[in-house]
Amino acid sequence: MPSRQRARISIDRGGTFTDCFASLPGRDDIVIKLLSVNPEHYKDAPTEGIRRILEIIEEREIPREEKLETSGIEHIRLSTTVATNALLERKGEPHALVTTKGFRDLLRIGNQSRPAIFDLAIRKPDVLYSDVVEVDERVTLVGFTSDPKFAENKVVFNEDGSIQSQYKGEDRPPATWGDERDEQGSSNASSDPSIVRGVSGEAVAILKRPSRSQVHDDLQKIYDRGIRALAVVLIHSFTFPDHEKLIRDVAREIGFKHISLSSELMPMIKAVPRGTSTTADAYLTPVLQAYVESFFQGFDKSLRDGSAGTKVEFMASDGGLNSVERFNGLRSIISGPAGGVVGMALTSYDEEDGRAVLGFDMGGTSSDVSRYANQFEQIYETTISGVTIQSPQMDVNTVASGGSSRLFFRNGLFVVGPESASADPGPACYRKGGPATITDANVVTGRLAVEMFPKIFGPKENEGLDVEASRKALGDLRDQIAHETGKGKMSIDEVALGFLRVANETMCRPIRALTEARGYSASKHLLCCFGGAGGQHGCSLARSLGIRTVLVHKHSSILSAYGMALADRVFERQEPCAVTWGGDDAQERVKERMKVLEEEVRKELNAQGFEGEERDGGRVRVEKLLNLRYAGTDSALMTLVPTDSSGKEGWEEVAERFVSTYRTEFGFTLEKDILVDDVRVRGIGKSFSAADEGEKRESVHKEHRRLMEREGGFKAAKVLQSGSEEEQKKAGVVWKTVYFGNGEGSGDTGEGEGANRTRTPVVPLSKLEAGEKVEGPAILVDGTQTITLEPRCEAHITSSCVVITVHYDK
């Protein structure tokens, strides 16, 4: 197959479903959705998805036991929940923490925070490591913590790293810190090896160097106990990494399979989060590597050795793509949701419109909420399952409420989740004997178009959803409610709707946390719904939040996979930098460090085939960030150095941006010096693979405005104007009754309990043309998604999206 005809495949493996998207020049996009866990039929869902895609492309049946040949594939992009699940379930790699002598309990003590301050029975999460090795080494920063006039008295270095003038403070350093000064404090100790310049530019005093033989003996002992992974976290290694590198060299000689160094993973000043991040990487990366190797087992060896010419890339938590070699556990925590944020941002935001977009990604196990306002919102420290992690990632709020979330009646209350039925056994309607879930509630009320749902269930994977199983599961809950409350039985529809309302309110909370809790009005946003179940709840969520416009992309049910197809390759470098912003030559010192990092980043991207500046039509964009904080505080904020369209950098605006962000985050500012803790350079290699045609396409907002402004605006869908129901049925439209619980039903309809149900058309999206509109209630469907259009809502069809307007009473 010619290179220009090679397929581009993106796969998002979620907790319940695995979504596959493939594009091939000259052919329609290929979309496949399959269960993430189905051991009776396949071992690995992404491999199975690629097999099915190749069957469609090559127009032949490929046996499941056959090794797949990938010369016809340009790239495979993957997201994975393997590391996330290992962290949540505590099923990572046993490893040892290697730290400075005297600090063995540093991570166990942590920062002593009490999230539940009045809890009398606090249970701290267990540490991830299995053993501890203390190394007799010690370095410190000369005079930094004890001298109030440190800036005046600090050691000054020459450009080559030799000492120009010694430390001048009153507190005399130990004799081993250097030879005696003359009266001017000048250098008769310029060659003293005990004082060196650290990465941050600060003077580092080496108090104790580690014994290589002792390190070898200590590591050999834990190796003999079966430990094969290490997390190396030494005090002050963020600025002086030499001792960590020595330990790594010794560990490699012994035969350790994985070694995580804090100075390489996240060279930042805070020892506790730096340490927990490093232990998380040592805990998760071996598990991730094992999964990657098992993935390659499903293909012929040409994929692994590179001879097939097929790139395998993974979506990282920051929304960028990483090669297999650079992908690690620390970067994979929210791998899947990050792809959804990228897809949401690139398909729903419009600079001319200017409204920020809220992303609502409802999958089978959980729902993820994000916000985009012409810039990806990232965080650099977060806590997951009790583990604090320092790593750039998309700011995504997650709630344990998805299509497979279980339904309970406890203590007189309707409860949704957090327990999930996952993919196996899945909801009751999946024909595996599962419990009642949100999906079953949607099935029972008629909001899910069972008639159009893919027939992938049952022993032979050829049966549809089991409606009666859903009704039985909800019926059991109804009986429990009647028994415990002593009141008359509710209808199954009422019970199902009650659970749906609880689920919707649960999913609204993280949206309010991203908006109203930060000073934004939720009602002034657009709501972009995606994920397998997002379209079923979009109208309800929008009405609860006061939002008027809902966007549902044509690939909404697989938008995380689609987002990976649009994502860019990312490479970052970061270093500590102890500078007072605004001080003498501070800006020049920062620029000098960033220049070195930028050269490294560009060199790496060039090696990967990305060249030329983006603003000049090339494929490389470089972003520069400073990690800033007020003196005397420990709350640092990563601040972007602004750049205009010509490439000019606005260094003078950095302090103003930091102050503005600090005020937004904390509600006040301080009259203190601003310190630079770290400098970061983020290189972005633009991906023109699946996005090259998309970038030229008219945005959904421009297309919507154009269709609105034409004569007659949006017109009623022809397929719903085609005469009798029988004629509409021939055109693919099916009429059914749906329970909306709004008092607008038409009485007993003869379907089940039937009271207060509304006759509603089920319309295939393929039968709707751009420029047409559908009045609610209606259900719009295709092979992978259901969009529930509630009463008093109106859907406008564009070439790429369904734009829903939610009407409110005046």
ZIMO-V799298 format. One record per residue. N is the residue number from 1. D_FIRST is the distance of its C-alpha to the first C-alpha in whole Angstrom. Layout:
BEGIN
n=[N/N]
d_first=[D_FIRST/D_FIRST]
END
This chain:
BEGIN
n=[1/2/3/4/5/6/7/8/9/10/11/12/13/14/15/16/17/18/19/20/21/22/23/24/25/26/27/28/29/30/31/32/33/34/35/36/37/38/39/40/41/42/43/44/45/46/47/48/49/50/51/52/53/54/55/56/57/58/59/60/61/62/63/64/65/66/67/68/69/70/71/72/73/74/75/76/77/78/79/80/81/82/83/84/85/86/87/88/89/90/91/92/93/94/95/96/97/98/99/100/101/102/103/104/105/106/107/108/109/110/111/112/113/114/115/116/117/118/119/120/121/122/123/124/125/126/127/128/129/130/131/132/133/134/135/136/137/138/139/140/141/142/143/144/145/146/147/148/149/150/151/152/153/154/155/156/157/158/159/160/161/162/163/164/165/166/167/168/169/170/171/172/173/174/175/176/177/178/179/180/181/182/183/184/185/186/187/188/189/190/191/192/193/194/195/196/197/198/199/200/201/202/203/204/205/206/207/208/209/210/211/212/213/214/215/216/217/218/219/220/221/222/223/224/225/226/227/228/229/230/231/232/233/234/235/236/237/238/239/240/241/242/243/244/245/246/247/248/249/250/251/252/253/254/255/256/257/258/259/260/261/262/263/264/265/266/267/268/269/270/271/272/273/274/275/276/277/278/279/280/281/282/283/284/285/286/287/288/289/290/291/292/293/294/295/296/297/298/299/300/301/302/303/304/305/306/307/308/309/310/311/312/313/314/315/316/317/318/319/320/321/322/323/324/325/326/327/328/329/330/331/332/333/334/335/336/337/338/339/340/341/342/343/344/345/346/347/348/349/350/351/352/353/354/355/356/357/358/359/360/361/362/363/364/365/366/367/368/369/370/371/372/373/374/375/376/377/378/379/380/381/382/383/384/385/386/387/388/389/390/391/392/393/394/395/396/397/398/399/400/401/402/403/404/405/406/407/408/409/410/411/412/413/414/415/416/417/418/419/420/421/422/423/424/425/426/427/428/429/430/431/432/433/434/435/436/437/438/439/440/441/442/443/444/445/446/447/448/449/450/451/452/453/454/455/456/457/458/459/460/461/462/463/464/465/466/467/468/469/470/471/472/473/474/475/476/477/478/479/480/481/482/483/484/485/486/487/488/489/490/491/492/493/494/495/496/497/498/499/500/501/502/503/504/505/506/507/508/509/510/511/512/513/514/515/516/517/518/519/520/521/522/523/524/525/526/527/528/529/530/531/532/533/534/535/536/537/538/539/540/541/542/543/544/545/546/547/548/549/550/551/552/553/554/555/556/557/558/559/560/561/562/563/564/565/566/567/568/569/570/571/572/573/574/575/576/577/578/579/580/581/582/583/584/585/586/587/588/589/590/591/592/593/594/595/596/597/598/599/600/601/602/603/604/605/606/607/608/609/610/611/612/613/614/615/616/617/618/619/620/621/622/623/624/625/626/627/628/629/630/631/632/633/634/635/636/637/638/639/640/641/642/643/644/645/646/647/648/649/650/651/652/653/654/655/656/657/658/659/660/661/662/663/664/665/666/667/668/669/670/671/672/673/674/675/676/677/678/679/680/681/682/683/684/685/686/687/688/689/690/691/692/693/694/695/696/697/698/699/700/701/702/703/704/705/706/707/708/709/710/711/712/713/714/715/716/717/718/719/720/721/722/723/724/725/726/727/728/729/730/731/732/733/734/735/736/737/738/739/740/741/742/743/744/745/746/747/748/749/750/751/752/753/754/755/756/757/758/759/760/761/762/763/764/765/766/767/768/769/770/771/772/773/774/775/776/777/778/779/780/781/782/783/784/785/786/787/788/789/790/791/792/793/794/795/796/797/798/799/800/801/802/803/804/805/806/807/808/809/810]
d_first=[0/4/6/8/6/7/10/13/16/19/22/26/28/31/34/34/30/27/25/21/20/16/15/11/12/13/14/17/18/18/21/22/26/27/30/30/32/32/33/33/30/28/28/26/25/23/21/22/20/17/17/18/15/13/15/15/11/10/14/15/18/18/21/22/23/20/18/15/12/11/8/6/9/11/14/17/20/23/27/29/33/33/35/37/38/39/41/43/43/44/42/41/41/45/46/49/50/51/53/56/60/62/59/58/58/57/54/56/59/56/57/60/59/60/58/60/63/66/64/67/64/61/59/57/53/53/51/48/49/50/52/54/54/57/57/60/59/60/59/60/60/63/66/63/65/68/69/70/70/66/65/68/68/65/64/62/60/59/56/55/56/60/62/64/67/68/68/71/72/75/74/73/70/71/72/69/67/68/71/74/74/76/78/75/73/71/69/70/68/65/63/64/61/62/61/58/56/53/50/51/54/57/59/58/61/60/63/62/59/57/58/55/57/58/54/53/56/55/51/52/54/52/49/51/52/48/47/43/43/45/45/47/49/52/55/54/51/49/51/52/49/50/51/48/46/49/49/45/45/48/46/43/45/46/43/42/39/39/41/41/43/45/45/41/40/43/45/48/52/52/52/52/49/48/49/48/44/44/45/42/40/41/41/38/35/36/35/32/31/31/29/26/27/27/24/22/23/21/18/17/19/16/16/20/20/17/15/12/12/13/16/19/21/25/27/30/34/34/31/29/26/26/24/25/27/29/29/33/35/37/34/33/36/35/31/30/33/32/29/31/33/30/29/32/33/30/31/34/36/37/39/41/42/43/44/43/40/41/38/39/36/37/36/37/39/40/40/39/41/40/41/39/41/39/39/37/40/40/43/43/45/45/47/45/46/49/47/47/44/44/40/39/37/37/41/40/43/42/44/44/44/41/40/41/44/47/50/54/57/59/63/63/59/56/54/50/48/47/47/43/42/39/36/38/40/40/42/44/42/39/41/41/45/44/47/48/45/45/42/45/47/44/44/48/48/46/44/41/39/39/38/35/34/31/32/31/34/37/36/33/32/32/36/36/39/42/45/48/47/47/50/52/51/52/55/56/56/58/60/61/61/64/66/66/67/69/68/67/64/61/58/55/54/56/55/51/52/54/52/49/52/52/48/48/51/49/46/48/50/47/46/50/50/47/49/53/53/52/54/51/52/49/50/49/45/42/41/37/37/34/33/33/37/37/38/40/43/42/45/47/47/47/50/51/50/52/48/48/44/41/37/35/31/29/27/30/30/27/28/28/24/24/26/24/21/23/25/25/25/29/31/35/38/41/45/48/51/54/55/58/56/59/60/61/58/56/53/53/52/50/48/48/46/44/43/42/40/38/37/36/34/32/32/30/28/27/26/23/22/24/27/29/32/31/34/32/29/28/26/29/32/35/38/41/43/47/48/52/55/58/61/62/60/56/54/52/49/46/46/44/45/44/42/43/40/41/41/44/45/48/50/53/52/51/54/55/51/52/56/54/52/54/57/54/53/57/59/61/61/63/65/63/61/58/56/52/51/48/45/42/39/36/33/30/26/25/22/20/17/18/22/21/21/24/26/26/27/31/33/34/38/37/36/39/41/40/40/43/45/44/47/47/45/43/44/44/41/41/40/43/46/45/48/49/47/46/44/43/42/40/38/37/40/42/45/47/49/49/51/51/55/56/59/57/56/58/60/59/56/56/53/54/57/56/58/57/54/52/50/47/44/41/38/34/33/30/34/35/34/34/38/39/42/43/46/47/47/44/41/37/34/31/29/29/32/36/38/42/43/47/50/51/47/45/41/40/36/34/30/29/33/36/39/42/45/48/51/54/58/60]
END
